[in-house]
Amino acid sequence: MIVSQDPIPADQDVRLRLELTTDVADKPFLEFPARSIWCHPDLEPSLHNTGFEILELTPEDARIIQKIIETFGFRDNEPTR
């Protein structure tokens, strides 16, 4: 998901660049094609949330994405403690 000031219409193909940190990869960034699949207003009225489908990744880049999810991801369905 990307948070932006402008809405990104669904079904728009884009090339995304994801800056990486050393705790998830030994390279500075990933670039990959993606397609917007939904866009909704954010709780902050001046922002929009857009969900993307990644269209193509190398196996190595897919492992990096999985590491990012494991390291920084959150689940809004987990019980609070």
Distance bins in CASP14 RR format, pairs under 12 A and 6 or more apart:
PFRMAT RR
TARGET T0000
AUTHOR 0000-0000-0000
RMODE 2
METHOD distances of the structure
MODEL  1
1 8 0 0 0 0 0 1 0 0 0 0 0
1 16 0 0 0 0 0 1 0 0 0 0 0
1 34 0 0 0 0 0 1 0 0 0 0 0
1 36 0 0 0 0 0 1 0 0 0 0 0
1 37 0 0 0 0 0 1 0 0 0 0 0
1 38 0 0 0 0 1 0 0 0 0 0 0
1 39 0 0 0 0 1 0 0 0 0 0 0
1 40 0 0 0 0 1 0 0 0 0 0 0
1 42 0 0 0 0 0 1 0 0 0 0 0
1 47 0 0 0 0 0 1 0 0 0 0 0
1 48 0 0 0 0 0 1 0 0 0 0 0
1 49 1 0 1 0 0 0 0 0 0 0 0
1 50 1 0 0 1 0 0 0 0 0 0 0
1 51 1 0 1 0 0 0 0 0 0 0 0
1 52 1 0 0 1 0 0 0 0 0 0 0
1 53 0 0 0 0 0 1 0 0 0 0 0
1 73 0 0 0 0 0 1 0 0 0 0 0
1 74 0 0 0 0 0 1 0 0 0 0 0
2 8 1 0 0 1 0 0 0 0 0 0 0
2 12 0 0 0 0 0 1 0 0 0 0 0
2 14 0 0 0 0 1 0 0 0 0 0 0
2 16 1 0 0 1 0 0 0 0 0 0 0
2 17 0 0 0 0 0 1 0 0 0 0 0
2 18 0 0 0 0 0 1 0 0 0 0 0
2 34 0 0 0 0 1 0 0 0 0 0 0
2 36 0 0 0 0 1 0 0 0 0 0 0
2 37 0 0 0 0 0 1 0 0 0 0 0
2 38 0 0 0 0 0 1 0 0 0 0 0
2 39 0 0 0 0 1 0 0 0 0 0 0
2 40 0 0 0 0 0 1 0 0 0 0 0
2 42 0 0 0 0 0 1 0 0 0 0 0
2 47 0 0 0 0 0 1 0 0 0 0 0
2 48 0 0 0 0 1 0 0 0 0 0 0
2 49 1 0 0 1 0 0 0 0 0 0 0
2 50 1 0 1 0 0 0 0 0 0 0 0
2 51 1 0 0 1 0 0 0 0 0 0 0
2 52 1 0 0 1 0 0 0 0 0 0 0
3 39 0 0 0 0 0 1 0 0 0 0 0
3 40 0 0 0 0 0 1 0 0 0 0 0
3 41 0 0 0 0 0 1 0 0 0 0 0
3 42 1 0 0 1 0 0 0 0 0 0 0
3 43 0 0 0 0 0 1 0 0 0 0 0
3 44 0 0 0 0 1 0 0 0 0 0 0
3 46 0 0 0 0 0 1 0 0 0 0 0
3 47 1 0 1 0 0 0 0 0 0 0 0
3 48 1 0 0 1 0 0 0 0 0 0 0
3 49 1 0 1 0 0 0 0 0 0 0 0
3 50 0 0 0 0 1 0 0 0 0 0 0
3 51 0 0 0 0 0 1 0 0 0 0 0
4 14 0 0 0 0 0 1 0 0 0 0 0
4 16 0 0 0 0 0 1 0 0 0 0 0
4 36 0 0 0 0 0 1 0 0 0 0 0
4 39 0 0 0 0 1 0 0 0 0 0 0
4 40 0 0 0 0 0 1 0 0 0 0 0
4 41 0 0 0 0 0 1 0 0 0 0 0
4 42 0 0 0 0 1 0 0 0 0 0 0
4 44 0 0 0 0 0 1 0 0 0 0 0
4 46 0 0 0 0 0 1 0 0 0 0 0
4 47 1 0 0 1 0 0 0 0 0 0 0
4 48 1 0 1 0 0 0 0 0 0 0 0
4 49 0 0 0 0 1 0 0 0 0 0 0
4 50 1 0 0 1 0 0 0 0 0 0 0
4 51 0 0 0 0 0 1 0 0 0 0 0
4 52 0 0 0 0 0 1 0 0 0 0 0
5 41 0 0 0 0 0 1 0 0 0 0 0
5 42 0 0 0 0 1 0 0 0 0 0 0
5 44 0 0 0 0 1 0 0 0 0 0 0
5 45 0 0 0 0 0 1 0 0 0 0 0
5 46 1 0 0 1 0 0 0 0 0 0 0
5 47 1 0 0 1 0 0 0 0 0 0 0
5 48 1 0 0 1 0 0 0 0 0 0 0
5 49 0 0 0 0 0 1 0 0 0 0 0
5 50 0 0 0 0 0 1 0 0 0 0 0
6 12 0 0 0 0 0 1 0 0 0 0 0
6 36 0 0 0 0 0 1 0 0 0 0 0
6 39 0 0 0 0 1 0 0 0 0 0 0
6 41 0 0 0 0 0 1 0 0 0 0 0
6 42 0 0 0 0 0 1 0 0 0 0 0
6 46 0 0 0 0 0 1 0 0 0 0 0
6 47 0 0 0 0 1 0 0 0 0 0 0
6 48 1 0 0 1 0 0 0 0 0 0 0
6 49 0 0 0 0 0 1 0 0 0 0 0
6 50 0 0 0 0 1 0 0 0 0 0 0
7 36 0 0 0 0 1 0 0 0 0 0 0
7 38 0 0 0 0 0 1 0 0 0 0 0
7 39 1 0 1 0 0 0 0 0 0 0 0
7 40 0 0 0 0 1 0 0 0 0 0 0
7 41 0 0 0 0 1 0 0 0 0 0 0
7 42 0 0 0 0 0 1 0 0 0 0 0
7 46 0 0 0 0 0 1 0 0 0 0 0
7 47 0 0 0 0 1 0 0 0 0 0 0
7 48 1 0 1 0 0 0 0 0 0 0 0
7 49 0 0 0 0 1 0 0 0 0 0 0
7 50 1 0 0 1 0 0 0 0 0 0 0
7 51 0 0 0 0 0 1 0 0 0 0 0
8 14 1 0 0 1 0 0 0 0 0 0 0
8 16 0 0 0 0 0 1 0 0 0 0 0
8 34 0 0 0 0 0 1 0 0 0 0 0
8 35 0 0 0 0 0 1 0 0 0 0 0
8 36 1 0 1 0 0 0 0 0 0 0 0
8 37 0 0 0 0 0 1 0 0 0 0 0
8 38 0 0 0 0 1 0 0 0 0 0 0
8 39 1 0 1 0 0 0 0 0 0 0 0
8 40 0 0 0 0 0 1 0 0 0 0 0
8 47 0 0 0 0 0 1 0 0 0 0 0
8 48 1 0 0 1 0 0 0 0 0 0 0
8 49 0 0 0 0 1 0 0 0 0 0 0
8 50 1 0 1 0 0 0 0 0 0 0 0
8 51 0 0 0 0 1 0 0 0 0 0 0
8 52 0 0 0 0 1 0 0 0 0 0 0
9 35 0 0 0 0 0 1 0 0 0 0 0
9 36 1 0 0 1 0 0 0 0 0 0 0
9 37 0 0 0 0 0 1 0 0 0 0 0
9 38 0 0 0 0 1 0 0 0 0 0 0
9 39 1 0 0 1 0 0 0 0 0 0 0
9 48 0 0 0 0 0 1 0 0 0 0 0
9 50 0 0 0 0 1 0 0 0 0 0 0
9 51 0 0 0 0 0 1 0 0 0 0 0
10 35 0 0 0 0 1 0 0 0 0 0 0
10 36 1 0 1 0 0 0 0 0 0 0 0
10 37 1 0 1 0 0 0 0 0 0 0 0
10 38 1 0 1 0 0 0 0 0 0 0 0
10 39 1 0 0 1 0 0 0 0 0 0 0
10 40 0 0 0 0 0 1 0 0 0 0 0
10 48 0 0 0 0 0 1 0 0 0 0 0
10 50 0 0 0 0 1 0 0 0 0 0 0
10 51 0 0 0 0 1 0 0 0 0 0 0
10 52 0 0 0 0 0 1 0 0 0 0 0
10 53 0 0 0 0 0 1 0 0 0 0 0
11 34 0 0 0 0 0 1 0 0 0 0 0
11 35 1 0 0 1 0 0 0 0 0 0 0
11 36 1 0 0 1 0 0 0 0 0 0 0
11 37 1 0 0 1 0 0 0 0 0 0 0
11 38 0 0 0 0 1 0 0 0 0 0 0
11 39 0 0 0 0 0 1 0 0 0 0 0
11 50 0 0 0 0 0 1 0 0 0 0 0
11 51 0 0 0 0 0 1 0 0 0 0 0
11 52 0 0 0 0 0 1 0 0 0 0 0
11 53 0 0 0 0 0 1 0 0 0 0 0
12 33 0 0 0 0 0 1 0 0 0 0 0
12 34 0 0 0 0 1 0 0 0 0 0 0
12 35 1 0 0 1 0 0 0 0 0 0 0
12 36 1 0 1 0 0 0 0 0 0 0 0
12 37 0 0 0 0 1 0 0 0 0 0 0
12 38 0 0 0 0 0 1 0 0 0 0 0
12 39 0 0 0 0 1 0 0 0 0 0 0
12 50 0 0 0 0 1 0 0 0 0 0 0
12 51 0 0 0 0 0 1 0 0 0 0 0
12 52 0 0 0 0 1 0 0 0 0 0 0
12 53 0 0 0 0 0 1 0 0 0 0 0
12 55 0 0 0 0 0 1 0 0 0 0 0
13 32 0 0 0 0 0 1 0 0 0 0 0
13 33 1 0 0 1 0 0 0 0 0 0 0
13 34 1 0 0 1 0 0 0 0 0 0 0
13 35 1 0 1 0 0 0 0 0 0 0 0
13 36 0 0 0 0 1 0 0 0 0 0 0
13 37 0 0 0 0 0 1 0 0 0 0 0
13 52 0 0 0 0 1 0 0 0 0 0 0
13 53 0 0 0 0 1 0 0 0 0 0 0
13 54 0 0 0 0 0 1 0 0 0 0 0
13 55 1 0 0 1 0 0 0 0 0 0 0
13 56 0 0 0 0 0 1 0 0 0 0 0
14 31 0 0 0 0 0 1 0 0 0 0 0
14 32 0 0 0 0 1 0 0 0 0 0 0
14 33 1 0 0 1 0 0 0 0 0 0 0
14 34 1 0 1 0 0 0 0 0 0 0 0
14 35 1 0 0 1 0 0 0 0 0 0 0
14 36 1 0 0 1 0 0 0 0 0 0 0
14 37 0 0 0 0 0 1 0 0 0 0 0
14 50 0 0 0 0 1 0 0 0 0 0 0
14 51 0 0 0 0 0 1 0 0 0 0 0
14 52 1 0 0 1 0 0 0 0 0 0 0
14 53 0 0 0 0 0 1 0 0 0 0 0
14 54 0 0 0 0 0 1 0 0 0 0 0
14 55 0 0 0 0 1 0 0 0 0 0 0
15 29 0 0 0 0 0 1 0 0 0 0 0
15 30 0 0 0 0 0 1 0 0 0 0 0
15 31 1 0 0 1 0 0 0 0 0 0 0
15 32 1 0 0 1 0 0 0 0 0 0 0
15 33 1 0 1 0 0 0 0 0 0 0 0
15 34 1 0 0 1 0 0 0 0 0 0 0
15 35 0 0 0 0 0 1 0 0 0 0 0
15 52 0 0 0 0 0 1 0 0 0 0 0
15 54 0 0 0 0 0 1 0 0 0 0 0
15 55 0 0 0 0 1 0 0 0 0 0 0
15 56 0 0 0 0 0 1 0 0 0 0 0
16 29 0 0 0 0 1 0 0 0 0 0 0
16 30 0 0 0 0 1 0 0 0 0 0 0
16 31 1 0 0 1 0 0 0 0 0 0 0
16 32 1 0 1 0 0 0 0 0 0 0 0
16 33 1 0 0 1 0 0 0 0 0 0 0
16 34 1 0 1 0 0 0 0 0 0 0 0
16 35 0 0 0 0 0 1 0 0 0 0 0
16 36 0 0 0 0 0 1 0 0 0 0 0
16 50 0 0 0 0 0 1 0 0 0 0 0
16 51 0 0 0 0 0 1 0 0 0 0 0
16 52 1 0 0 1 0 0 0 0 0 0 0
16 53 0 0 0 0 0 1 0 0 0 0 0
16 54 0 0 0 0 1 0 0 0 0 0 0
16 55 0 0 0 0 1 0 0 0 0 0 0
16 56 0 0 0 0 0 1 0 0 0 0 0
16 57 0 0 0 0 0 1 0 0 0 0 0
16 61 0 0 0 0 0 1 0 0 0 0 0
16 65 0 0 0 0 0 1 0 0 0 0 0
17 27 0 0 0 0 0 1 0 0 0 0 0
17 28 0 0 0 0 1 0 0 0 0 0 0
17 29 1 0 1 0 0 0 0 0 0 0 0
17 30 1 0 0 1 0 0 0 0 0 0 0
17 31 1 0 1 0 0 0 0 0 0 0 0
17 32 0 0 0 0 1 0 0 0 0 0 0
17 33 0 0 0 0 0 1 0 0 0 0 0
17 34 0 0 0 0 0 1 0 0 0 0 0
18 24 0 0 0 0 1 0 0 0 0 0 0
18 25 0 0 0 0 1 0 0 0 0 0 0
18 27 0 0 0 0 0 1 0 0 0 0 0
18 28 0 0 0 0 0 1 0 0 0 0 0
18 29 1 0 0 1 0 0 0 0 0 0 0
18 30 1 0 1 0 0 0 0 0 0 0 0
18 31 1 0 0 1 0 0 0 0 0 0 0
18 32 1 0 0 1 0 0 0 0 0 0 0
18 34 0 0 0 0 1 0 0 0 0 0 0
18 52 0 0 0 0 0 1 0 0 0 0 0
18 54 0 0 0 0 1 0 0 0 0 0 0
18 57 0 0 0 0 0 1 0 0 0 0 0
18 61 0 0 0 0 1 0 0 0 0 0 0
18 64 0 0 0 0 1 0 0 0 0 0 0
18 65 0 0 0 0 1 0 0 0 0 0 0
18 68 1 0 0 1 0 0 0 0 0 0 0
18 72 0 0 0 0 0 1 0 0 0 0 0
19 25 0 0 0 0 0 1 0 0 0 0 0
19 27 0 0 0 0 0 1 0 0 0 0 0
19 28 1 0 0 1 0 0 0 0 0 0 0
19 29 1 0 1 0 0 0 0 0 0 0 0
19 30 0 0 0 0 1 0 0 0 0 0 0
19 31 0 0 0 0 0 1 0 0 0 0 0
19 64 0 0 0 0 0 1 0 0 0 0 0
19 68 0 0 0 0 0 1 0 0 0 0 0
20 26 0 0 0 0 1 0 0 0 0 0 0
20 27 1 0 0 1 0 0 0 0 0 0 0
20 28 1 0 0 1 0 0 0 0 0 0 0
20 29 1 0 1 0 0 0 0 0 0 0 0
20 30 1 0 0 1 0 0 0 0 0 0 0
20 31 0 0 0 0 0 1 0 0 0 0 0
20 61 0 0 0 0 0 1 0 0 0 0 0
20 64 1 0 0 1 0 0 0 0 0 0 0
20 65 0 0 0 0 0 1 0 0 0 0 0
20 67 0 0 0 0 1 0 0 0 0 0 0
20 68 1 0 0 1 0 0 0 0 0 0 0
20 71 0 0 0 0 0 1 0 0 0 0 0
20 72 0 0 0 0 0 1 0 0 0 0 0
21 27 0 0 0 0 0 1 0 0 0 0 0
21 28 0 0 0 0 1 0 0 0 0 0 0
21 29 0 0 0 0 0 1 0 0 0 0 0
21 30 0 0 0 0 0 1 0 0 0 0 0
21 64 0 0 0 0 0 1 0 0 0 0 0
21 67 0 0 0 0 0 1 0 0 0 0 0
21 68 0 0 0 0 1 0 0 0 0 0 0
21 71 0 0 0 0 1 0 0 0 0 0 0
21 72 0 0 0 0 1 0 0 0 0 0 0
22 28 0 0 0 0 1 0 0 0 0 0 0
22 64 0 0 0 0 0 1 0 0 0 0 0
22 67 0 0 0 0 0 1 0 0 0 0 0
22 71 0 0 0 0 0 1 0 0 0 0 0
23 64 0 0 0 0 0 1 0 0 0 0 0
23 67 0 0 0 0 1 0 0 0 0 0 0
23 68 0 0 0 0 1 0 0 0 0 0 0
23 70 0 0 0 0 0 1 0 0 0 0 0
23 71 1 0 0 1 0 0 0 0 0 0 0
23 72 0 0 0 0 1 0 0 0 0 0 0
24 30 0 0 0 0 1 0 0 0 0 0 0
24 61 0 0 0 0 0 1 0 0 0 0 0
24 63 0 0 0 0 1 0 0 0 0 0 0
24 64 1 0 0 1 0 0 0 0 0 0 0
24 65 0 0 0 0 1 0 0 0 0 0 0
24 66 0 0 0 0 1 0 0 0 0 0 0
24 67 1 0 1 0 0 0 0 0 0 0 0
24 68 1 0 1 0 0 0 0 0 0 0 0
24 69 0 0 0 0 1 0 0 0 0 0 0
24 70 0 0 0 0 1 0 0 0 0 0 0
24 71 1 0 1 0 0 0 0 0 0 0 0
24 72 1 0 0 1 0 0 0 0 0 0 0
24 73 0 0 0 0 0 1 0 0 0 0 0
25 60 0 0 0 0 1 0 0 0 0 0 0
25 61 0 0 0 0 1 0 0 0 0 0 0
25 62 0 0 0 0 0 1 0 0 0 0 0
25 63 0 0 0 0 1 0 0 0 0 0 0
25 64 1 0 1 0 0 0 0 0 0 0 0
25 65 0 0 0 0 1 0 0 0 0 0 0
25 66 0 0 0 0 0 1 0 0 0 0 0
25 67 1 0 0 1 0 0 0 0 0 0 0
25 68 0 0 0 0 1 0 0 0 0 0 0
25 71 0 0 0 0 0 1 0 0 0 0 0
26 60 0 0 0 0 0 1 0 0 0 0 0
26 63 0 0 0 0 0 1 0 0 0 0 0
26 64 0 0 0 0 1 0 0 0 0 0 0
26 67 0 0 0 0 0 1 0 0 0 0 0
27 58 0 0 0 0 0 1 0 0 0 0 0
27 60 0 0 0 0 1 0 0 0 0 0 0
27 61 0 0 0 0 1 0 0 0 0 0 0
27 64 0 0 0 0 1 0 0 0 0 0 0
28 64 0 0 0 0 0 1 0 0 0 0 0
29 61 0 0 0 0 0 1 0 0 0 0 0
29 64 0 0 0 0 0 1 0 0 0 0 0
30 54 0 0 0 0 1 0 0 0 0 0 0
30 56 0 0 0 0 0 1 0 0 0 0 0
30 57 1 0 0 1 0 0 0 0 0 0 0
30 58 0 0 0 0 1 0 0 0 0 0 0
30 60 0 0 0 0 1 0 0 0 0 0 0
30 61 1 0 1 0 0 0 0 0 0 0 0
30 62 0 0 0 0 1 0 0 0 0 0 0
30 63 0 0 0 0 0 1 0 0 0 0 0
30 64 1 0 0 1 0 0 0 0 0 0 0
30 65 1 0 0 1 0 0 0 0 0 0 0
30 67 0 0 0 0 0 1 0 0 0 0 0
30 68 0 0 0 0 1 0 0 0 0 0 0
31 54 0 0 0 0 0 1 0 0 0 0 0
31 56 0 0 0 0 0 1 0 0 0 0 0
31 57 0 0 0 0 0 1 0 0 0 0 0
31 58 0 0 0 0 0 1 0 0 0 0 0
31 61 0 0 0 0 1 0 0 0 0 0 0
31 64 0 0 0 0 0 1 0 0 0 0 0
32 52 0 0 0 0 1 0 0 0 0 0 0
32 53 0 0 0 0 0 1 0 0 0 0 0
32 54 1 0 1 0 0 0 0 0 0 0 0
32 55 1 0 0 1 0 0 0 0 0 0 0
32 56 1 0 0 1 0 0 0 0 0 0 0
32 57 1 0 1 0 0 0 0 0 0 0 0
32 58 0 0 0 0 1 0 0 0 0 0 0
32 60 0 0 0 0 0 1 0 0 0 0 0
32 61 1 0 0 1 0 0 0 0 0 0 0
32 62 0 0 0 0 1 0 0 0 0 0 0
32 64 0 0 0 0 0 1 0 0 0 0 0
32 65 0 0 0 0 1 0 0 0 0 0 0
33 52 0 0 0 0 1 0 0 0 0 0 0
33 53 0 0 0 0 1 0 0 0 0 0 0
33 54 1 0 0 1 0 0 0 0 0 0 0
33 55 1 0 1 0 0 0 0 0 0 0 0
33 56 1 0 1 0 0 0 0 0 0 0 0
33 57 0 0 0 0 1 0 0 0 0 0 0
33 61 0 0 0 0 0 1 0 0 0 0 0
34 50 0 0 0 0 1 0 0 0 0 0 0
34 51 0 0 0 0 1 0 0 0 0 0 0
34 52 1 0 1 0 0 0 0 0 0 0 0
34 53 1 0 0 1 0 0 0 0 0 0 0
34 54 1 0 1 0 0 0 0 0 0 0 0
34 55 1 0 1 0 0 0 0 0 0 0 0
34 56 0 0 0 0 1 0 0 0 0 0 0
34 57 0 0 0 0 1 0 0 0 0 0 0
34 65 0 0 0 0 0 1 0 0 0 0 0
35 50 0 0 0 0 0 1 0 0 0 0 0
35 51 0 0 0 0 1 0 0 0 0 0 0
35 52 1 0 0 1 0 0 0 0 0 0 0
35 53 1 0 1 0 0 0 0 0 0 0 0
35 54 0 0 0 0 1 0 0 0 0 0 0
35 55 1 0 1 0 0 0 0 0 0 0 0
35 56 0 0 0 0 0 1 0 0 0 0 0
36 48 0 0 0 0 0 1 0 0 0 0 0
36 49 0 0 0 0 0 1 0 0 0 0 0
36 50 1 0 1 0 0 0 0 0 0 0 0
36 51 1 0 0 1 0 0 0 0 0 0 0
36 52 1 0 1 0 0 0 0 0 0 0 0
36 53 0 0 0 0 1 0 0 0 0 0 0
36 54 0 0 0 0 0 1 0 0 0 0 0
36 55 0 0 0 0 0 1 0 0 0 0 0
37 49 0 0 0 0 0 1 0 0 0 0 0
37 50 0 0 0 0 1 0 0 0 0 0 0
37 51 1 0 1 0 0 0 0 0 0 0 0
37 52 1 0 0 1 0 0 0 0 0 0 0
37 53 1 0 1 0 0 0 0 0 0 0 0
37 54 0 0 0 0 0 1 0 0 0 0 0
37 55 0 0 0 0 0 1 0 0 0 0 0
38 48 0 0 0 0 0 1 0 0 0 0 0
38 49 0 0 0 0 1 0 0 0 0 0 0
38 50 1 0 0 1 0 0 0 0 0 0 0
38 51 1 0 1 0 0 0 0 0 0 0 0
38 52 0 0 0 0 1 0 0 0 0 0 0
38 53 0 0 0 0 1 0 0 0 0 0 0
39 47 0 0 0 0 0 1 0 0 0 0 0
39 48 1 0 1 0 0 0 0 0 0 0 0
39 49 1 0 0 1 0 0 0 0 0 0 0
39 50 1 0 1 0 0 0 0 0 0 0 0
39 51 1 0 0 1 0 0 0 0 0 0 0
39 52 0 0 0 0 0 1 0 0 0 0 0
40 47 0 0 0 0 0 1 0 0 0 0 0
40 48 1 0 0 1 0 0 0 0 0 0 0
40 49 1 0 1 0 0 0 0 0 0 0 0
40 50 0 0 0 0 1 0 0 0 0 0 0
40 51 0 0 0 0 1 0 0 0 0 0 0
41 47 1 0 0 1 0 0 0 0 0 0 0
41 48 1 0 1 0 0 0 0 0 0 0 0
41 49 1 0 0 1 0 0 0 0 0 0 0
41 50 0 0 0 0 0 1 0 0 0 0 0
42 48 1 0 0 1 0 0 0 0 0 0 0
42 49 1 0 1 0 0 0 0 0 0 0 0
42 50 0 0 0 0 1 0 0 0 0 0 0
43 49 0 0 0 0 1 0 0 0 0 0 0
52 65 0 0 0 0 0 1 0 0 0 0 0
54 61 0 0 0 0 1 0 0 0 0 0 0
54 62 0 0 0 0 1 0 0 0 0 0 0
54 64 0 0 0 0 0 1 0 0 0 0 0
54 65 1 0 0 1 0 0 0 0 0 0 0
54 66 0 0 0 0 0 1 0 0 0 0 0
54 68 0 0 0 0 0 1 0 0 0 0 0
54 69 0 0 0 0 0 1 0 0 0 0 0
56 62 0 0 0 0 0 1 0 0 0 0 0
57 63 0 0 0 0 1 0 0 0 0 0 0
57 64 0 0 0 0 1 0 0 0 0 0 0
57 65 1 0 0 1 0 0 0 0 0 0 0
57 66 0 0 0 0 0 1 0 0 0 0 0
58 64 0 0 0 0 1 0 0 0 0 0 0
58 65 0 0 0 0 0 1 0 0 0 0 0
59 65 0 0 0 0 0 1 0 0 0 0 0
59 66 0 0 0 0 0 1 0 0 0 0 0
60 66 0 0 0 0 0 1 0 0 0 0 0
60 67 0 0 0 0 0 1 0 0 0 0 0
61 67 0 0 0 0 0 1 0 0 0 0 0
61 68 0 0 0 0 0 1 0 0 0 0 0
62 68 0 0 0 0 0 1 0 0 0 0 0
62 69 0 0 0 0 0 1 0 0 0 0 0
63 69 0 0 0 0 0 1 0 0 0 0 0
63 70 0 0 0 0 0 1 0 0 0 0 0
64 70 0 0 0 0 0 1 0 0 0 0 0
64 71 0 0 0 0 0 1 0 0 0 0 0
64 72 0 0 0 0 0 1 0 0 0 0 0
65 71 0 0 0 0 0 1 0 0 0 0 0
65 72 0 0 0 0 0 1 0 0 0 0 0
65 73 0 0 0 0 0 1 0 0 0 0 0
66 72 0 0 0 0 0 1 0 0 0 0 0
66 73 0 0 0 0 0 1 0 0 0 0 0
67 73 0 0 0 0 0 1 0 0 0 0 0
68 74 0 0 0 0 0 1 0 0 0 0 0
69 75 0 0 0 0 1 0 0 0 0 0 0
74 80 0 0 0 0 0 1 0 0 0 0 0
END
